[in-house]
Amino acid sequence: MAEITCFMVVPFDYVDDGIVAGEPIGCPSPTAAIHTAQGQWKLFGHAGAVAFSRTSDFEKGKFDHRHVLRWFGQVPDDYLKADK
């Protein structure tokens, strides 16, 4: 089986009437993802950030559900729910 787990951070910014996702940041471990999310949240202008993991199976071309590790600040509800 060719499963791989990716750890990602997505920062969020205030734009007009809402919050939009920024450019995703890849991280080497869950701890690094959590620390990166916290750092992104503290930067000026970012409303919040979420750290999550996702396992993929490249042989099947399938991504498993997103697992939220931690979030900081304002994050849209749809990022806090599991993917369908």
mmCIF file of the N, C-alpha and C atoms, coordinates in Angstrom:
data_MODEL
# 
_entry.id   MODEL 
# 
loop_
_atom_site.group_PDB 
_atom_site.id 
_atom_site.type_symbol 
_atom_site.label_atom_id 
_atom_site.label_alt_id 
_atom_site.label_comp_id 
_atom_site.label_asym_id 
_atom_site.label_entity_id 
_atom_site.label_seq_id 
_atom_site.pdbx_PDB_ins_code 
_atom_site.Cartn_x 
_atom_site.Cartn_y 
_atom_site.Cartn_z 
_atom_site.occupancy 
_atom_site.B_iso_or_equiv 
_atom_site.pdbx_formal_charge 
_atom_site.auth_seq_id 
_atom_site.auth_comp_id 
_atom_site.auth_asym_id 
_atom_site.auth_atom_id 
_atom_site.pdbx_PDB_model_num 
ATOM 1   N N  . MET A 1 1  ? 0.850   -1.181 0.000  1.00 0.00 ? 1  MET A N  1 
ATOM 2   C CA . MET A 1 1  ? 0.000   0.000  0.000  1.00 0.00 ? 1  MET A CA 1 
ATOM 3   C C  . MET A 1 1  ? 0.891   1.239  0.000  1.00 0.00 ? 1  MET A C  1 
ATOM 4   N N  . ALA A 1 2  ? 0.506   2.237  -0.751 1.00 0.00 ? 2  ALA A N  1 
ATOM 5   C CA . ALA A 1 2  ? 1.309   3.455  -0.892 1.00 0.00 ? 2  ALA A CA 1 
ATOM 6   C C  . ALA A 1 2  ? 0.627   4.635  -0.215 1.00 0.00 ? 2  ALA A C  1 
ATOM 7   N N  . GLU A 1 3  ? 0.312   4.486  1.057  1.00 0.00 ? 3  GLU A N  1 
ATOM 8   C CA . GLU A 1 3  ? -0.320  5.594  1.783  1.00 0.00 ? 3  GLU A CA 1 
ATOM 9   C C  . GLU A 1 3  ? 0.745   6.559  2.283  1.00 0.00 ? 3  GLU A C  1 
ATOM 10  N N  . ILE A 1 4  ? 0.378   7.810  2.267  1.00 0.00 ? 4  ILE A N  1 
ATOM 11  C CA . ILE A 1 4  ? 1.255   8.859  2.772  1.00 0.00 ? 4  ILE A CA 1 
ATOM 12  C C  . ILE A 1 4  ? 0.403   9.861  3.542  1.00 0.00 ? 4  ILE A C  1 
ATOM 13  N N  . THR A 1 5  ? 0.914   10.351 4.659  1.00 0.00 ? 5  THR A N  1 
ATOM 14  C CA . THR A 1 5  ? 0.193   11.346 5.443  1.00 0.00 ? 5  THR A CA 1 
ATOM 15  C C  . THR A 1 5  ? 0.849   12.701 5.251  1.00 0.00 ? 5  THR A C  1 
ATOM 16  N N  . CYS A 1 6  ? 0.045   13.679 4.880  1.00 0.00 ? 6  CYS A N  1 
ATOM 17  C CA . CYS A 1 6  ? 0.524   15.051 4.684  1.00 0.00 ? 6  CYS A CA 1 
ATOM 18  C C  . CYS A 1 6  ? 0.014   15.908 5.836  1.00 0.00 ? 6  CYS A C  1 
ATOM 19  N N  . PHE A 1 7  ? 0.864   16.796 6.302  1.00 0.00 ? 7  PHE A N  1 
ATOM 20  C CA . PHE A 1 7  ? 0.494   17.747 7.353  1.00 0.00 ? 7  PHE A CA 1 
ATOM 21  C C  . PHE A 1 7  ? 0.504   19.125 6.724  1.00 0.00 ? 7  PHE A C  1 
ATOM 22  N N  . MET A 1 8  ? -0.615  19.833 6.845  1.00 0.00 ? 8  MET A N  1 
ATOM 23  C CA . MET A 1 8  ? -0.780  21.113 6.168  1.00 0.00 ? 8  MET A CA 1 
ATOM 24  C C  . MET A 1 8  ? -1.293  22.180 7.124  1.00 0.00 ? 8  MET A C  1 
ATOM 25  N N  . VAL A 1 9  ? -1.009  23.427 6.756  1.00 0.00 ? 9  VAL A N  1 
ATOM 26  C CA . VAL A 1 9  ? -1.542  24.598 7.460  1.00 0.00 ? 9  VAL A CA 1 
ATOM 27  C C  . VAL A 1 9  ? -2.174  25.507 6.418  1.00 0.00 ? 9  VAL A C  1 
ATOM 28  N N  . VAL A 1 10 ? -3.353  26.016 6.731  1.00 0.00 ? 10 VAL A N  1 
ATOM 29  C CA . VAL A 1 10 ? -4.001  27.001 5.863  1.00 0.00 ? 10 VAL A CA 1 
ATOM 30  C C  . VAL A 1 10 ? -4.281  28.240 6.703  1.00 0.00 ? 10 VAL A C  1 
ATOM 31  N N  . PRO A 1 11 ? -3.660  29.385 6.342  1.00 0.00 ? 11 PRO A N  1 
ATOM 32  C CA . PRO A 1 11 ? -3.979  30.644 7.028  1.00 0.00 ? 11 PRO A CA 1 
ATOM 33  C C  . PRO A 1 11 ? -5.231  31.262 6.415  1.00 0.00 ? 11 PRO A C  1 
ATOM 34  N N  . PHE A 1 12 ? -5.903  32.100 7.177  1.00 0.00 ? 12 PHE A N  1 
ATOM 35  C CA . PHE A 1 12 ? -7.117  32.773 6.707  1.00 0.00 ? 12 PHE A CA 1 
ATOM 36  C C  . PHE A 1 12 ? -6.977  34.275 6.904  1.00 0.00 ? 12 PHE A C  1 
ATOM 37  N N  . ASP A 1 13 ? -7.513  35.018 5.949  1.00 0.00 ? 13 ASP A N  1 
ATOM 38  C CA . ASP A 1 13 ? -7.454  36.476 5.991  1.00 0.00 ? 13 ASP A CA 1 
ATOM 39  C C  . ASP A 1 13 ? -8.856  37.069 5.907  1.00 0.00 ? 13 ASP A C  1 
ATOM 40  N N  . TYR A 1 14 ? -9.007  38.246 6.515  1.00 0.00 ? 14 TYR A N  1 
ATOM 41  C CA . TYR A 1 14 ? -10.247 39.000 6.382  1.00 0.00 ? 14 TYR A CA 1 
ATOM 42  C C  . TYR A 1 14 ? -10.273 39.656 5.010  1.00 0.00 ? 14 TYR A C  1 
ATOM 43  N N  . VAL A 1 15 ? -11.365 39.483 4.281  1.00 0.00 ? 15 VAL A N  1 
ATOM 44  C CA . VAL A 1 15 ? -11.550 40.130 2.987  1.00 0.00 ? 15 VAL A CA 1 
ATOM 45  C C  . VAL A 1 15 ? -13.002 40.587 2.904  1.00 0.00 ? 15 VAL A C  1 
ATOM 46  N N  . ASP A 1 16 ? -13.202 41.890 2.732  1.00 0.00 ? 16 ASP A N  1 
ATOM 47  C CA . ASP A 1 16 ? -14.530 42.482 2.611  1.00 0.00 ? 16 ASP A CA 1 
ATOM 48  C C  . ASP A 1 16 ? -15.489 41.949 3.680  1.00 0.00 ? 16 ASP A C  1 
ATOM 49  N N  . ASP A 1 17 ? -16.411 41.078 3.270  1.00 0.00 ? 17 ASP A N  1 
ATOM 50  C CA . ASP A 1 17 ? -17.461 40.606 4.178  1.00 0.00 ? 17 ASP A CA 1 
ATOM 51  C C  . ASP A 1 17 ? -17.196 39.223 4.766  1.00 0.00 ? 17 ASP A C  1 
ATOM 52  N N  . GLY A 1 18 ? -16.001 38.703 4.615  1.00 0.00 ? 18 GLY A N  1 
ATOM 53  C CA . GLY A 1 18 ? -15.778 37.345 5.104  1.00 0.00 ? 18 GLY A CA 1 
ATOM 54  C C  . GLY A 1 18 ? -14.319 37.014 5.304  1.00 0.00 ? 18 GLY A C  1 
ATOM 55  N N  . ILE A 1 19 ? -14.084 35.728 5.422  1.00 0.00 ? 19 ILE A N  1 
ATOM 56  C CA . ILE A 1 19 ? -12.742 35.200 5.646  1.00 0.00 ? 19 ILE A CA 1 
ATOM 57  C C  . ILE A 1 19 ? -12.430 34.253 4.490  1.00 0.00 ? 19 ILE A C  1 
ATOM 58  N N  . VAL A 1 20 ? -11.237 34.392 3.897  1.00 0.00 ? 20 VAL A N  1 
ATOM 59  C CA . VAL A 1 20 ? -10.836 33.527 2.792  1.00 0.00 ? 20 VAL A CA 1 
ATOM 60  C C  . VAL A 1 20 ? -9.543  32.800 3.135  1.00 0.00 ? 20 VAL A C  1 
ATOM 61  N N  . ALA A 1 21 ? -9.396  31.618 2.558  1.00 0.00 ? 21 ALA A N  1 
ATOM 62  C CA . ALA A 1 21 ? -8.208  30.800 2.780  1.00 0.00 ? 21 ALA A CA 1 
ATOM 63  C C  . ALA A 1 21 ? -7.024  31.355 2.002  1.00 0.00 ? 21 ALA A C  1 
ATOM 64  N N  . GLY A 1 22 ? -5.859  31.275 2.622  1.00 0.00 ? 22 GLY A N  1 
ATOM 65  C CA . GLY A 1 22 ? -4.610  31.662 1.969  1.00 0.00 ? 22 GLY A CA 1 
ATOM 66  C C  . GLY A 1 22 ? -3.940  30.454 1.344  1.00 0.00 ? 22 GLY A C  1 
ATOM 67  N N  . GLU A 1 23 ? -2.695  30.614 0.985  1.00 0.00 ? 23 GLU A N  1 
ATOM 68  C CA . GLU A 1 23 ? -1.921  29.550 0.355  1.00 0.00 ? 23 GLU A CA 1 
ATOM 69  C C  . GLU A 1 23 ? -1.564  28.475 1.381  1.00 0.00 ? 23 GLU A C  1 
ATOM 70  N N  . PRO A 1 24 ? -1.860  27.189 1.107  1.00 0.00 ? 24 PRO A N  1 
ATOM 71  C CA . PRO A 1 24 ? -1.526  26.113 2.042  1.00 0.00 ? 24 PRO A CA 1 
ATOM 72  C C  . PRO A 1 24 ? -0.009  25.975 2.219  1.00 0.00 ? 24 PRO A C  1 
ATOM 73  N N  . ILE A 1 25 ? 0.392   25.567 3.408  1.00 0.00 ? 25 ILE A N  1 
ATOM 74  C CA . ILE A 1 25 ? 1.801   25.396 3.745  1.00 0.00 ? 25 ILE A CA 1 
ATOM 75  C C  . ILE A 1 25 ? 2.002   23.952 4.181  1.00 0.00 ? 25 ILE A C  1 
ATOM 76  N N  . GLY A 1 26 ? 2.907   23.240 3.527  1.00 0.00 ? 26 GLY A N  1 
ATOM 77  C CA . GLY A 1 26 ? 3.222   21.862 3.900  1.00 0.00 ? 26 GLY A CA 1 
ATOM 78  C C  . GLY A 1 26 ? 4.177   21.832 5.084  1.00 0.00 ? 26 GLY A C  1 
ATOM 79  N N  . CYS A 1 27 ? 4.000   20.858 5.962  1.00 0.00 ? 27 CYS A N  1 
ATOM 80  C CA . CYS A 1 27 ? 4.830   20.722 7.158  1.00 0.00 ? 27 CYS A CA 1 
ATOM 81  C C  . CYS A 1 27 ? 5.305   19.278 7.293  1.00 0.00 ? 27 CYS A C  1 
ATOM 82  N N  . PRO A 1 28 ? 6.468   19.062 7.922  1.00 0.00 ? 28 PRO A N  1 
ATOM 83  C CA . PRO A 1 28 ? 7.024   17.715 8.028  1.00 0.00 ? 28 PRO A CA 1 
ATOM 84  C C  . PRO A 1 28 ? 6.419   16.841 9.127  1.00 0.00 ? 28 PRO A C  1 
ATOM 85  N N  . SER A 1 29 ? 5.710   17.437 10.080 1.00 0.00 ? 29 SER A N  1 
ATOM 86  C CA . SER A 1 29 ? 5.181   16.660 11.205 1.00 0.00 ? 29 SER A CA 1 
ATOM 87  C C  . SER A 1 29 ? 3.952   17.355 11.778 1.00 0.00 ? 29 SER A C  1 
ATOM 88  N N  . PRO A 1 30 ? 3.177   16.645 12.610 1.00 0.00 ? 30 PRO A N  1 
ATOM 89  C CA . PRO A 1 30 ? 2.019   17.286 13.222 1.00 0.00 ? 30 PRO A CA 1 
ATOM 90  C C  . PRO A 1 30 ? 2.418   18.427 14.152 1.00 0.00 ? 30 PRO A C  1 
ATOM 91  N N  . THR A 1 31 ? 3.512   18.273 14.877 1.00 0.00 ? 31 THR A N  1 
ATOM 92  C CA . THR A 1 31 ? 3.977   19.331 15.774 1.00 0.00 ? 31 THR A CA 1 
ATOM 93  C C  . THR A 1 31 ? 4.362   20.577 14.989 1.00 0.00 ? 31 THR A C  1 
ATOM 94  N N  . ALA A 1 32 ? 5.074   20.380 13.886 1.00 0.00 ? 32 ALA A N  1 
ATOM 95  C CA . ALA A 1 32 ? 5.459   21.519 13.044 1.00 0.00 ? 32 ALA A CA 1 
ATOM 96  C C  . ALA A 1 32 ? 4.228   22.204 12.468 1.00 0.00 ? 32 ALA A C  1 
ATOM 97  N N  . ALA A 1 33 ? 3.209   21.429 12.102 1.00 0.00 ? 33 ALA A N  1 
ATOM 98  C CA . ALA A 1 33 ? 1.981   22.017 11.551 1.00 0.00 ? 33 ALA A CA 1 
ATOM 99  C C  . ALA A 1 33 ? 1.278   22.882 12.597 1.00 0.00 ? 33 ALA A C  1 
ATOM 100 N N  . ILE A 1 34 ? 1.202   22.388 13.826 1.00 0.00 ? 34 ILE A N  1 
ATOM 101 C CA . ILE A 1 34 ? 0.545   23.152 14.893 1.00 0.00 ? 34 ILE A CA 1 
ATOM 102 C C  . ILE A 1 34 ? 1.306   24.435 15.188 1.00 0.00 ? 34 ILE A C  1 
ATOM 103 N N  . HIS A 1 35 ? 2.635   24.361 15.274 1.00 0.00 ? 35 HIS A N  1 
ATOM 104 C CA . HIS A 1 35 ? 3.439   25.563 15.546 1.00 0.00 ? 35 HIS A CA 1 
ATOM 105 C C  . HIS A 1 35 ? 3.366   26.556 14.387 1.00 0.00 ? 35 HIS A C  1 
ATOM 106 N N  . THR A 1 36 ? 3.346   26.047 13.164 1.00 0.00 ? 36 THR A N  1 
ATOM 107 C CA . THR A 1 36 ? 3.235   26.921 11.992 1.00 0.00 ? 36 THR A CA 1 
ATOM 108 C C  . THR A 1 36 ? 1.874   27.621 11.969 1.00 0.00 ? 36 THR A C  1 
ATOM 109 N N  . ALA A 1 37 ? 0.812   26.881 12.288 1.00 0.00 ? 37 ALA A N  1 
ATOM 110 C CA . ALA A 1 37 ? -0.527  27.487 12.324 1.00 0.00 ? 37 ALA A CA 1 
ATOM 111 C C  . ALA A 1 37 ? -0.589  28.595 13.366 1.00 0.00 ? 37 ALA A C  1 
ATOM 112 N N  . GLN A 1 38 ? -0.011  28.343 14.529 1.00 0.00 ? 38 GLN A N  1 
ATOM 113 C CA . GLN A 1 38 ? -0.015  29.365 15.577 1.00 0.00 ? 38 GLN A CA 1 
ATOM 114 C C  . GLN A 1 38 ? 0.774   30.590 15.121 1.00 0.00 ? 38 GLN A C  1 
ATOM 115 N N  . GLY A 1 39 ? 1.900   30.379 14.474 1.00 0.00 ? 39 GLY A N  1 
ATOM 116 C CA . GLY A 1 39 ? 2.699   31.494 13.967 1.00 0.00 ? 39 GLY A CA 1 
ATOM 117 C C  . GLY A 1 39 ? 1.980   32.282 12.889 1.00 0.00 ? 39 GLY A C  1 
ATOM 118 N N  . GLN A 1 40 ? 1.279   31.595 11.997 1.00 0.00 ? 40 GLN A N  1 
ATOM 119 C CA . GLN A 1 40 ? 0.526   32.279 10.951 1.00 0.00 ? 40 GLN A CA 1 
ATOM 120 C C  . GLN A 1 40 ? -0.595  33.123 11.539 1.00 0.00 ? 40 GLN A C  1 
ATOM 121 N N  . TRP A 1 41 ? -1.232  32.613 12.561 1.00 0.00 ? 41 TRP A N  1 
ATOM 122 C CA . TRP A 1 41 ? -2.321  33.341 13.207 1.00 0.00 ? 41 TRP A CA 1 
ATOM 123 C C  . TRP A 1 41 ? -1.821  34.627 13.847 1.00 0.00 ? 41 TRP A C  1 
ATOM 124 N N  . LYS A 1 42 ? -0.606  34.598 14.395 1.00 0.00 ? 42 LYS A N  1 
ATOM 125 C CA . LYS A 1 42 ? -0.071  35.772 15.085 1.00 0.00 ? 42 LYS A CA 1 
ATOM 126 C C  . LYS A 1 42 ? 0.439   36.840 14.124 1.00 0.00 ? 42 LYS A C  1 
ATOM 127 N N  . LEU A 1 43 ? 0.637   36.496 12.848 1.00 0.00 ? 43 LEU A N  1 
ATOM 128 C CA . LEU A 1 43 ? 1.113   37.484 11.890 1.00 0.00 ? 43 LEU A CA 1 
ATOM 129 C C  . LEU A 1 43 ? 0.037   38.530 11.642 1.00 0.00 ? 43 LEU A C  1 
ATOM 130 N N  . PHE A 1 44 ? 0.457   39.756 11.423 1.00 0.00 ? 44 PHE A N  1 
ATOM 131 C CA . PHE A 1 44 ? -0.484  40.845 11.164 1.00 0.00 ? 44 PHE A CA 1 
ATOM 132 C C  . PHE A 1 44 ? -1.332  40.551 9.940  1.00 0.00 ? 44 PHE A C  1 
ATOM 133 N N  . GLY A 1 45 ? -2.623  40.700 10.100 1.00 0.00 ? 45 GLY A N  1 
ATOM 134 C CA . GLY A 1 45 ? -3.532  40.551 8.971  1.00 0.00 ? 45 GLY A CA 1 
ATOM 135 C C  . GLY A 1 45 ? -4.192  39.193 8.854  1.00 0.00 ? 45 GLY A C  1 
ATOM 136 N N  . HIS A 1 46 ? -3.627  38.146 9.467  1.00 0.00 ? 46 HIS A N  1 
ATOM 137 C CA . HIS A 1 46 ? -4.261  36.829 9.389  1.00 0.00 ? 46 HIS A CA 1 
ATOM 138 C C  . HIS A 1 46 ? -5.334  36.718 10.464 1.00 0.00 ? 46 HIS A C  1 
ATOM 139 N N  . ALA A 1 47 ? -6.507  36.307 10.029 1.00 0.00 ? 47 ALA A N  1 
ATOM 140 C CA . ALA A 1 47 ? -7.625  36.152 10.956 1.00 0.00 ? 47 ALA A CA 1 
ATOM 141 C C  . ALA A 1 47 ? -7.479  34.883 11.782 1.00 0.00 ? 47 ALA A C  1 
ATOM 142 N N  . GLY A 1 48 ? -6.825  33.879 11.220 1.00 0.00 ? 48 GLY A N  1 
ATOM 143 C CA . GLY A 1 48 ? -6.650  32.614 11.905 1.00 0.00 ? 48 GLY A CA 1 
ATOM 144 C C  . GLY A 1 48 ? -5.889  31.639 11.032 1.00 0.00 ? 48 GLY A C  1 
ATOM 145 N N  . ALA A 1 49 ? -5.746  30.412 11.533 1.00 0.00 ? 49 ALA A N  1 
ATOM 146 C CA . ALA A 1 49 ? -5.068  29.361 10.778 1.00 0.00 ? 49 ALA A CA 1 
ATOM 147 C C  . ALA A 1 49 ? -5.511  28.010 11.324 1.00 0.00 ? 49 ALA A C  1 
ATOM 148 N N  . VAL A 1 50 ? -5.468  27.009 10.463 1.00 0.00 ? 50 VAL A N  1 
ATOM 149 C CA . VAL A 1 50 ? -5.829  25.656 10.865 1.00 0.00 ? 50 VAL A CA 1 
ATOM 150 C C  . VAL A 1 50 ? -4.714  24.700 10.441 1.00 0.00 ? 50 VAL A C  1 
ATOM 151 N N  . ALA A 1 51 ? -4.368  23.773 11.342 1.00 0.00 ? 51 ALA A N  1 
ATOM 152 C CA . ALA A 1 51 ? -3.406  22.713 11.049 1.00 0.00 ? 51 ALA A CA 1 
ATOM 153 C C  . ALA A 1 51 ? -4.195  21.414 10.909 1.00 0.00 ? 51 ALA A C  1 
ATOM 154 N N  . PHE A 1 52 ? -3.925  20.662 9.850  1.00 0.00 ? 52 PHE A N  1 
ATOM 155 C CA . PHE A 1 52 ? -4.640  19.410 9.657  1.00 0.00 ? 52 PHE A CA 1 
ATOM 156 C C  . PHE A 1 52 ? -3.756  18.373 8.980  1.00 0.00 ? 52 PHE A C  1 
ATOM 157 N N  . SER A 1 53 ? -4.188  17.130 9.053  1.00 0.00 ? 53 SER A N  1 
ATOM 158 C CA . SER A 1 53 ? -3.490  16.058 8.356  1.00 0.00 ? 53 SER A CA 1 
ATOM 159 C C  . SER A 1 53 ? -4.474  15.403 7.397  1.00 0.00 ? 53 SER A C  1 
ATOM 160 N N  . ARG A 1 54 ? -3.924  14.773 6.386  1.00 0.00 ? 54 ARG A N  1 
ATOM 161 C CA . ARG A 1 54 ? -4.736  14.047 5.417  1.00 0.00 ? 54 ARG A CA 1 
ATOM 162 C C  . ARG A 1 54 ? -3.890  12.889 4.893  1.00 0.00 ? 54 ARG A C  1 
ATOM 163 N N  . THR A 1 55 ? -4.472  11.709 4.879  1.00 0.00 ? 55 THR A N  1 
ATOM 164 C CA . THR A 1 55 ? -3.791  10.533 4.351  1.00 0.00 ? 55 THR A CA 1 
ATOM 165 C C  . THR A 1 55 ? -4.291  10.279 2.944  1.00 0.00 ? 55 THR A C  1 
ATOM 166 N N  . SER A 1 56 ? -3.373  9.937  2.070  1.00 0.00 ? 56 SER A N  1 
ATOM 167 C CA . SER A 1 56 ? -3.753  9.661  0.690  1.00 0.00 ? 56 SER A CA 1 
ATOM 168 C C  . SER A 1 56 ? -3.201  8.299  0.281  1.00 0.00 ? 56 SER A C  1 
ATOM 169 N N  . ASP A 1 57 ? -3.889  7.671  -0.628 1.00 0.00 ? 57 ASP A N  1 
ATOM 170 C CA . ASP A 1 57 ? -3.448  6.408  -1.202 1.00 0.00 ? 57 ASP A CA 1 
ATOM 171 C C  . ASP A 1 57 ? -3.245  6.653  -2.690 1.00 0.00 ? 57 ASP A C  1 
ATOM 172 N N  . PHE A 1 58 ? -1.985  6.778  -3.093 1.00 0.00 ? 58 PHE A N  1 
ATOM 173 C CA . PHE A 1 58 ? -1.691  7.136  -4.474 1.00 0.00 ? 58 PHE A CA 1 
ATOM 174 C C  . PHE A 1 58 ? -2.013  6.002  -5.446 1.00 0.00 ? 58 PHE A C  1 
ATOM 175 N N  . GLU A 1 59 ? -1.983  4.761  -4.979 1.00 0.00 ? 59 GLU A N  1 
ATOM 176 C CA . GLU A 1 59 ? -2.331  3.647  -5.860 1.00 0.00 ? 59 GLU A CA 1 
ATOM 177 C C  . GLU A 1 59 ? -3.799  3.707  -6.265 1.00 0.00 ? 59 GLU A C  1 
ATOM 178 N N  . LYS A 1 60 ? -4.646  4.129  -5.330 1.00 0.00 ? 60 LYS A N  1 
ATOM 179 C CA . LYS A 1 60 ? -6.079  4.231  -5.602 1.00 0.00 ? 60 LYS A CA 1 
ATOM 180 C C  . LYS A 1 60 ? -6.476  5.627  -6.058 1.00 0.00 ? 60 LYS A C  1 
ATOM 181 N N  . GLY A 1 61 ? -5.587  6.611  -5.901 1.00 0.00 ? 61 GLY A N  1 
ATOM 182 C CA . GLY A 1 61 ? -5.912  7.995  -6.249 1.00 0.00 ? 61 GLY A CA 1 
ATOM 183 C C  . GLY A 1 61 ? -6.964  8.580  -5.332 1.00 0.00 ? 61 GLY A C  1 
ATOM 184 N N  . LYS A 1 62 ? -6.893  8.239  -4.061 1.00 0.00 ? 62 LYS A N  1 
ATOM 185 C CA . LYS A 1 62 ? -7.926  8.620  -3.109 1.00 0.00 ? 62 LYS A CA 1 
ATOM 186 C C  . LYS A 1 62 ? -7.331  9.381  -1.926 1.00 0.00 ? 62 LYS A C  1 
ATOM 187 N N  . PHE A 1 63 ? -8.035  10.443 -1.492 1.00 0.00 ? 63 PHE A N  1 
ATOM 188 C CA . PHE A 1 63 ? -7.676  11.172 -0.285 1.00 0.00 ? 63 PHE A CA 1 
ATOM 189 C C  . PHE A 1 63 ? -8.669  10.833 0.810  1.00 0.00 ? 63 PHE A C  1 
ATOM 190 N N  . ASP A 1 64 ? -8.167  10.550 2.007  1.00 0.00 ? 64 ASP A N  1 
ATOM 191 C CA . ASP A 1 64 ? -9.048  10.321 3.146  1.00 0.00 ? 64 ASP A CA 1 
ATOM 192 C C  . ASP A 1 64 ? -9.524  11.652 3.698  1.00 0.00 ? 64 ASP A C  1 
ATOM 193 N N  . HIS A 1 65 ? -10.404 11.577 4.672  1.00 0.00 ? 65 HIS A N  1 
ATOM 194 C CA . HIS A 1 65 ? -10.947 12.775 5.295  1.00 0.00 ? 65 HIS A CA 1 
ATOM 195 C C  . HIS A 1 65 ? -9.851  13.599 5.972  1.00 0.00 ? 65 HIS A C  1 
ATOM 196 N N  . ARG A 1 66 ? -10.073 14.883 6.008  1.00 0.00 ? 66 ARG A N  1 
ATOM 197 C CA . ARG A 1 66 ? -9.159  15.796 6.691  1.00 0.00 ? 66 ARG A CA 1 
ATOM 198 C C  . ARG A 1 66 ? -9.338  15.617 8.198  1.00 0.00 ? 66 ARG A C  1 
ATOM 199 N N  . HIS A 1 67 ? -8.225  15.586 8.920  1.00 0.00 ? 67 HIS A N  1 
ATOM 200 C CA . HIS A 1 67 ? -8.267  15.491 10.376 1.00 0.00 ? 67 HIS A CA 1 
ATOM 201 C C  . HIS A 1 67 ? -7.658  16.775 10.945 1.00 0.00 ? 67 HIS A C  1 
ATOM 202 N N  . VAL A 1 68 ? -8.483  17.585 11.601 1.00 0.00 ? 68 VAL A N  1 
ATOM 203 C CA . VAL A 1 68 ? -8.014  18.860 12.160 1.00 0.00 ? 68 VAL A CA 1 
ATOM 204 C C  . VAL A 1 68 ? -7.176  18.579 13.399 1.00 0.00 ? 68 VAL A C  1 
ATOM 205 N N  . LEU A 1 69 ? -5.947  19.081 13.387 1.00 0.00 ? 69 LEU A N  1 
ATOM 206 C CA . LEU A 1 69 ? -5.054  18.932 14.534 1.00 0.00 ? 69 LEU A CA 1 
ATOM 207 C C  . LEU A 1 69 ? -5.305  20.035 15.558 1.00 0.00 ? 69 LEU A C  1 
ATOM 208 N N  . ARG A 1 70 ? -5.395  21.275 15.063 1.00 0.00 ? 70 ARG A N  1 
ATOM 209 C CA . ARG A 1 70 ? -5.648  22.423 15.937 1.00 0.00 ? 70 ARG A CA 1 
ATOM 210 C C  . ARG A 1 70 ? -5.941  23.643 15.079 1.00 0.00 ? 70 ARG A C  1 
ATOM 211 N N  . TRP A 1 71 ? -6.709  24.588 15.619 1.00 0.00 ? 71 TRP A N  1 
ATOM 212 C CA . TRP A 1 71 ? -6.950  25.844 14.906 1.00 0.00 ? 71 TRP A CA 1 
ATOM 213 C C  . TRP A 1 71 ? -6.768  27.005 15.864 1.00 0.00 ? 71 TRP A C  1 
ATOM 214 N N  . PHE A 1 72 ? -6.450  28.146 15.269 1.00 0.00 ? 72 PHE A N  1 
ATOM 215 C CA . PHE A 1 72 ? -6.202  29.372 16.025 1.00 0.00 ? 72 PHE A CA 1 
ATOM 216 C C  . PHE A 1 72 ? -6.984  30.496 15.373 1.00 0.00 ? 72 PHE A C  1 
ATOM 217 N N  . GLY A 1 73 ? -7.591  31.360 16.176 1.00 0.00 ? 73 GLY A N  1 
ATOM 218 C CA . GLY A 1 73 ? -8.301  32.523 15.659 1.00 0.00 ? 73 GLY A CA 1 
ATOM 219 C C  . GLY A 1 73 ? -9.570  32.155 14.918 1.00 0.00 ? 73 GLY A C  1 
ATOM 220 N N  . GLN A 1 74 ? -9.892  32.950 13.906 1.00 0.00 ? 74 GLN A N  1 
ATOM 221 C CA . GLN A 1 74 ? -11.122 32.788 13.123 1.00 0.00 ? 74 GLN A CA 1 
ATOM 222 C C  . GLN A 1 74 ? -10.877 31.848 11.946 1.00 0.00 ? 74 GLN A C  1 
ATOM 223 N N  . VAL A 1 75 ? -11.604 30.739 11.940 1.00 0.00 ? 75 VAL A N  1 
ATOM 224 C CA . VAL A 1 75 ? -11.503 29.750 10.869 1.00 0.00 ? 75 VAL A CA 1 
ATOM 225 C C  . VAL A 1 75 ? -12.931 29.404 10.444 1.00 0.00 ? 75 VAL A C  1 
ATOM 226 N N  . PRO A 1 76 ? -13.216 29.393 9.137  1.00 0.00 ? 76 PRO A N  1 
ATOM 227 C CA . PRO A 1 76 ? -14.569 29.043 8.687  1.00 0.00 ? 76 PRO A CA 1 
ATOM 228 C C  . PRO A 1 76 ? -14.990 27.652 9.167  1.00 0.00 ? 76 PRO A C  1 
ATOM 229 N N  . ASP A 1 77 ? -16.260 27.519 9.487  1.00 0.00 ? 77 ASP A N  1 
ATOM 230 C CA . ASP A 1 77 ? -16.784 26.251 10.002 1.00 0.00 ? 77 ASP A CA 1 
ATOM 231 C C  . ASP A 1 77 ? -16.532 25.067 9.072  1.00 0.00 ? 77 ASP A C  1 
ATOM 232 N N  . ASP A 1 78 ? -16.587 25.295 7.756  1.00 0.00 ? 78 ASP A N  1 
ATOM 233 C CA . ASP A 1 78 ? -16.408 24.171 6.837  1.00 0.00 ? 78 ASP A CA 1 
ATOM 234 C C  . ASP A 1 78 ? -15.000 23.587 6.902  1.00 0.00 ? 78 ASP A C  1 
ATOM 235 N N  . TYR A 1 79 ? -14.022 24.319 7.406  1.00 0.00 ? 79 TYR A N  1 
ATOM 236 C CA . TYR A 1 79 ? -12.674 23.778 7.586  1.00 0.00 ? 79 TYR A CA 1 
ATOM 237 C C  . TYR A 1 79 ? -12.551 22.982 8.873  1.00 0.00 ? 79 TYR A C  1 
ATOM 238 N N  . LEU A 1 80 ? -13.474 23.171 9.783  1.00 0.00 ? 80 LEU A N  1 
ATOM 239 C CA . LEU A 1 80 ? -13.425 22.457 11.059 1.00 0.00 ? 80 LEU A CA 1 
ATOM 240 C C  . LEU A 1 80 ? -14.203 21.141 10.994 1.00 0.00 ? 80 LEU A C  1 
ATOM 241 N N  . LYS A 1 81 ? -14.948 20.931 9.935  1.00 0.00 ? 81 LYS A N  1 
ATOM 242 C CA . LYS A 1 81 ? -15.707 19.697 9.753  1.00 0.00 ? 81 LYS A CA 1 
ATOM 243 C C  . LYS A 1 81 ? -14.906 18.731 8.883  1.00 0.00 ? 81 LYS A C  1 
ATOM 244 N N  . ALA A 1 82 ? -15.185 17.453 9.026  1.00 0.00 ? 82 ALA A N  1 
ATOM 245 C CA . ALA A 1 82 ? -14.523 16.445 8.202  1.00 0.00 ? 82 ALA A CA 1 
ATOM 246 C C  . ALA A 1 82 ? -15.017 16.558 6.756  1.00 0.00 ? 82 ALA A C  1 
ATOM 247 N N  . ASP A 1 83 ? -14.116 16.259 5.825  1.00 0.00 ? 83 ASP A N  1 
ATOM 248 C CA . ASP A 1 83 ? -14.505 16.228 4.408  1.00 0.00 ? 83 ASP A CA 1 
ATOM 249 C C  . ASP A 1 83 ? -15.483 15.093 4.176  1.00 0.00 ? 83 ASP A C  1 
ATOM 250 N N  . LYS A 1 84 ? -16.250 15.221 3.123  1.00 0.00 ? 84 LYS A N  1 
ATOM 251 C CA . LYS A 1 84 ? -17.178 14.149 2.770  1.00 0.00 ? 84 LYS A CA 1 
ATOM 252 C C  . LYS A 1 84 ? -16.768 13.510 1.478  1.00 0.00 ? 84 LYS A C  1 
# 
